[in-house]
Amino acid sequence: MKVEDVKPGMKGYGLTVMSGTKPERFDVEVVSTLHNFRPGQDLFLVKTHHPRLEVARTVAGMSGSPIFIDGKMIGAYAYGWMFGVEPIAGVTPIHS
């Protein structure tokens, strides 16, 4: 999915391995798109919804976890903020 097609409020899901070897689904909701987060690179901010993420906010090792909206990959989980009060993550767009 292209950056310009992803809008705040859109909902989707990600897949990651929280424990063991089986990928688990976690829900995401797009909060915003940060244009030029890094030179020439955009970033999606998403709120994650999963019982473990509600407590931990982010889990080391989730980088690279694919994020989907409407059955299309928008990017990969790339950033988490350890001391955030909400489970917000940064997603690198797939076109980057």
Buried (B, 14 or more C-beta within 10 A) or exposed (E): BEBEEBEEEBEBBBEBEBEEEEEBEBBBBBBEBEEEBEEEBBBBBBBBBBEBBEEBBBBEEBBEBBBBBEEEEBBBBBBBEEEEEEBBBBBBBBEB
